């Protein structure tokens, strides 16, 4: 809109560089599953074009840059969808909220039930009945959720396998839980569920 504005051009360079640096730090940790090296190369090539641009910035270049960014987000950035872990705050007290909504009615209702079951164990760590109830609702939820995830046309098989693997590894540890339950173990399970819903579900 302002092709002669030198400050605006420099601001764009700074914004893209800051964004690329942040994004690369995230997906380089993911490695090959995110095609990290190829992704970084695309950033480097585009940023070189941005450093070569001078005022007045041509409409041809701005059209190119807009198109590049749209295609890059859709075709390259989306490759790390579901693959970048983020550490989310665990609610205290451990109560489900809309922050954990996945916007599928049954899944959200089951997640609320998992929060409730975990809170029940936390409130009565000497109750083996509460522990068994937690194991049951967790197992039933995983069975239902996996059936939905793996049958979805929008989710690839690799994601399904990875999701199921996370359930299996968690379930192996949960199966060993016995009353009286140590508070550190309860907190570990609460954290796992919160991160899993936010980062995987």
N, C-alpha and C positions, 0 to 999 in steps of 0.2 A: 504493500500500500504506500510505502514511502521509500522508493528505490534509491533516493539520494541521501538517506539518513545513515551516516557512518556509525553513529552510536548504536542504532538499531541493528545494523549488520553485526557489529561486534557483540552485542547482547545475544543475538542468535547463535553465534559461534560459542559463546560461553555456556549458553543453555544446552546446546547439543553436546559439548564436551563434558559438562557436568553429568548430564543424563547418561551418556555412553559409559563414562567411568563408573558410575553407580551400577548400571545394568550389567556391565562386564564383570564387576566384582561378584554379582549374584550368580550369573550363569556360568562363569568359569569354575565356580565351585561345583556346579552340576556336571561339568565335563562333557564327555562324548554323547550322553543321552540328549543333551541340549545342543549338540553340534557347536560347541563353544568356540573352537578355533575358526570355523567358517563364519560364524556370527560376528566375531571380532573383526575379521577381515572386511566384512561388509561395512561395518562402522568406519574402519580406517579409510577405505576407499571413498565413502561418502564425505567424511570429514575433510579429506584432501580437497575435494571439489569446493567445499565451503571456505577453506582457507585461500583458495585461488580467486574467489569471487571478489570483484571490486565494484564500487559505486560508479554510476548508477546500476543497481542490480536489474538484470534483464527479466522480462516476463517469462522468457524461455527458461531461465534458470529457476525462478520461483515455481513455475509449473512442474519442472523436473523434480525439485525438492519436495513439493507437496505429494506428488505421485510416489516418489521413492519412499517417503515416510509411511504413507498408507499401505503400500505393498509390503514394506518391511515389517510393520506391526503384524499384519495378517498372515504373512507367509513365513516369517522368521521368528518374531517374538512369541508367536503362539506355540512354537515348538516346545517351550519350557512351561507351558500351562500345566498345572498340577505337579510340577517337578521341583519347584523352588521352595524349600522349607522356610517358614517364618515363625518366630516364636511369639505366641499370643499370650495375653494376660489371662490367667486362670481366675475365674470369679471367686470371691470370698464374701459371703458364704457361697457354697457350690450350688448355685441355682441357674438353670437354663434361662437365657434371654434371647430376644430377637437377633442379637449379635451373632448367634450360632445358627440362625435359620438357613436352611438349604432350599427352602421354598417348594418342598414336596411334602404335602400334609402328613402322610404316614411317617416318613422319615423324621420330620420335625417332632412329631408326637413321640416316636420311639426314642429320639435323643433326649427329650424331656424326661422320659421314663428312666433312661440310663443315669441322668443327673440325679434324679430322685433316689434311685437304688444306691448310688455311690454315697449320697448324703446320708442315707439310712445306715450304711455300714460305718460311716464316720461317726454318727451319733450313737451307734451301739456296736463298737468293735468287738465285743465279746460274744455277739450273737452269730452262731454258725448259720442259723436260718436266713439272716440278712445276707450273709456271704453267698449262700446257695441261690438266693433270689437274684442277686447281682449276676452271678455266673449264668443263670438261666436267661435273664432278659438280654444280657450281652450276646449270648450264643444265638438266640432267636433273632435278634436284630441283625447280626452279621449275616445270617443265612438269607434273610429277606433283602438286605441292602445289596449283597453280592448278586442276587438274582436280578435286581433292577439295574445295577451298574453294568453287569456283563451282557445283558440283553439290549442295552441302549445302542441305538444306531450312531449316536454322536460321540461315543467313547471307544477308543481303540483297545484291542486285546491286551497290549502291553500294559496299559493303565489298569485294566481289570486284574491282570496277574499281580501287578505290584500292590494294588489295593488289597487283594486277598492275602498276599504274603504278610502285609502289615497286620491284618486281622489274626493270622495264624501265630505269628511271633508273640503278639500281645496275649492271645488266648493261652498259649503255653505257660506264660508267666501267671496269668490270672488263675489258671487251674490249680496252681500251688497255694493259692491264698487260703488260709485257715484262721478261724478265730482262736485266740484274740489277735486281731489284725493290728500290726504296727502302724502308727500314724504316718511314718515316712512312706510306707507302701501304699497307703490310701492316697497320699498326696501325689505319688508317682502315677497311679492309675488316673486320678483326676486330671493331672497335667496331660497324660497321654491322650485321653479322650478329647480334651479341649483342643489340643494341637491337631489331632487327627480330623476332627470335624472341620476345623478352619483350613487346614492345609491339603487335605485329601478329599473329604466328602464334598 
